[in-house]
Amino acid sequence: EQLLANAAMVGEYLMDELKKIGVLKNVRGRGLMIGFDVPPELKDLRKNLLWNQKIFTGESKPDVIRLLPSLALRKKDADQFLEAVNEEVENMLALQN
């Protein structure tokens, strides 16, 4: 099944795409173990992902979202997650303006 190779490939893709979301900072990780910092204005991002998108993420500090998905995560699943994050970030920023 080449799970480790898949985790490395999809993890790199996911981190690269998360870095493109300008308000997310310090995107880091190895394979599919990924974390990123959330600015104060997006402090409810994790909660919004859960309630609005039905996506559960981990948390290591109030301002850090942690991802630890299955090693079998597919690129299309990562794209779905990225779309949800982008949508929630855009919605939260729009409410502040």
N, C-alpha and C positions, 0 to 999 in steps of 0.2 A: 504494500500500500504506500510505501515511501512517505510515511507521515512526517518524518523529520525534515525531509526535503521540501515537502508541502508547507510545513510550518515556517521554514526559513523564507521561502518565496512569498507566501501570502503575508507573513509578518513584515517583511521589507516593504511590500506594496502598501500595506496598511499604514505603516509609519510614515512613508513618503507622502501619502495622501493626507494624513492627519496634519503633517507639517504645513501643508498648503492652506489649512484653515488658520488664518493669521492670528486669531485671538487665542488659540491653544498654544501653550508654551512648553518648552522642555520635553518634547516627545522623545521617549526613550524606550528601550527594551531589547529583547533578544528573542528571535523567533516570534511566537505569538504572545509572549509575556510582554505586555506593553503598558506603559503609564504615560500620562501627560498632565500638566498643570492647567487648572481652570482659573481664569481671573475672577476677582470678586463679583463683577457684574454678571457672571454666569454661574454663580454658586449653586443654583438649582438645576444645573444641566443634568446631573445624574438622576435626580428625581423626575425631571421631565422626560428623560429617555425611558424610564421605567413606566410612568403613568401614560404618557402619550404614544410612545412607540412600542411598548411592551418589550424593551431591551434591558436586561439586567447587567449591570457592571459592578465591579468591585470599587472599593474606596480604601485608600491607605491613610489619607489625611482629609480634612474637609475640602481641600482644594486640589486633590489629586484623584483622577479617575484611573482605575486599574482594569486592564483587560486580561483575561486568561481563558480564552475559548478552547474548544476542542482542537486537537492537532489536525483534525480532518476538515477544518474550516475551509470552505471554498472561496475563490475570488468573488463569486457573485454574492456570497453571504457577506463578505467584507464590504462590497459595494453597497449592499442594503444598509449595513451599519453606518457607513460613511454618509449616505443619503440622509439617514435619520439624524445624525449628529449635525450635519449642515442645516437641515430644516429647523431643528430646535435652536441652534445658535442664531440663525436668522430671525426666528420668531422672538427670541428673548431680547436680541439687540433692537428689534423694531419696537418693542414695547417700551424700551428705555428712551427712545427718541420722540 
